[in-house]
Amino acid sequence: MYPESHPQSRELYARALNSLPGGNTRTTVFMKPFPIYAARGSGCRVWDVDGNEYIDCINNFTSLIHGHAHPALIEAATKQLALGSAFGMPTESEVDLAELLVGRLPSIEQVRFANSGTEAVMMALKAARAHTGRPKIAKCEGAYHGSYDYAEVSLDPPPSAWCGNAPVSVAYAKGTPQNVLADVVTIPFNDVEAAVSLIREHGPELACVLVDPMPNRAGLVPADRAYLEALRQVTREVGALLIFDEVITFRLGYHGAQGLWGIDPDLTTLGKIIGGGFPVGAIAGGKQFMSVFDPSSGKPALPHGGTFSANPVTMRAGLAAMELLDEAAFARLDTIGQAVRDGIDAAFRKTGVPGGTVGLGSLLKIHFTDRRIRDYRSAYLTEAEAKRQAVFNAGLLNRGISAANYGLMALSLPMTDADVDAIVAAASASLQEVAALG
Ligand code: PMP
C-alpha cells in the first residue's frame, strides 16, 4: 500500500526537497505525501525504486505508445548515440522523419522540429502572427497547450471567475502580463454559436484559432465534427489560421485527429509520440504558412533556432516509433482502448457509482458524474466527485495500475488481452471502494 510500501521513494523525495523546489521538476508528476520514483520500465510495466510493479497506463503522459525499452527504439537511439548525439549541422534524420510525417498528415507539406510540445505551440502561434501580421490568438477554455504565456490563458478558471455562460480570459500563472490576457480570446469548446460569434467579433485582429480536437484537461471529450467544421469555416472567413494541437491526438490514428475528423487545419503542432520516448515537438503545415521559417532569402519572418531542435537521437528513435505504428497497430490500440472503456463502464453500472469513461483510441478518462461532459465547465469536478476520484486513484495504485491522478489513461501496444483484463479488474475493484463511500 502507498505510501507504506515506498520507503526508498520517501527517502529520495526527502533528498530532492533540498535541491529542487518542493522536491519537484514537473508539477504534473507531483503527489502527496511524495511521488513514486521510477527505476525502470519494460513493455507496459514499470518498477519503482522499492521494487513495486505497475502496469503503466500513463506512458509518460501519452508520449509512449510502444511502452518502455522497445528493442527497435533502443537500437535506433543507440546506433545514433554511437555516431554522435548532437551536431552544429543538420542531419539526414530530420529529413527522414519530416518525410514520414508529411506522408501521414494530409494537411501538411513541411515540418519544423522543436524540443517540446510547449515550444511547438509557441512557434505555431508566432508563425500565425508572422503570417497574418495580427496580434491576437483564440483558444478554448480549459484546454492545455503547454507553458507559453498566451497558450495557458484560461487553463483553469475557477467557478468564481465564470461570468454567466461567457468564457473568460484568466491568467494561469501569477505574474502573467495584462497585455497577454488582452491578446487572448477565450472561446468555449463544443459551442458553435458562441465560438463563431467571438471569432467574428475579434476577426480583424485574430492571427489564429488554436484547438485540440480532444482536449485532455477540458474533459477529454472528442470535439463535435460540427464544431471543428465551424472553426474551419469561420477562420477562413476572418482570415485567421486554424491550428490543431495534435501533441496528444496524433496517437488517435494513422492520419491523426485531423484524419479521423476529416478536417484540414492550416498548422498542426506535434510532440510526444513522434520522439520515440525522447523530448520533441514539431510545427507542421502547408508551404504558404511554413515559409515564415524559411531563411533561404535572408532573415526569415520568424527566425527559430534551438540548440537541440531536430536532435538526431530523437529523430532516429521517433522514426523507428512511427514506422512501427502502422494501420494494424492503430487497429489494436482502438481494440484495447474500447475494451478498457467498455469494461470500466460496465463496472460503473454494476456498482451504481455515477459516471463512466470518455475518450477514443488508446486514450480514456474517467468521470465520476452522470452529467453530460461537453467542455471544461461540465467536466469541472464537484467536491464529491473529487473525493470519488481520489479514492479510485488510490485503489488503482494499490492494485498496481499507474494512471494520471486526474483520471487519464493512455494505453500502449505491448499490452496483452490479459493486461487489459487486469486493468479492468483493478478499476472494478477500485469502483467498489468508491461505491462504499455512499
Ligand atoms: N499540447 C498539448 C495538447 C499537450 O497535452 C501538451 C503536454 N501534455 C503540450 C501541448 C505541451 O507539451 P510538452 O509537455 O512536451 O511541452
Residues whose N, C-alpha, C, O or C-beta is under 5 A from the ligand:
A	BS01	PMP	S116 G117 T118 E119 Y144 H145 G146 D212 D245 V247 I248 G271 V280
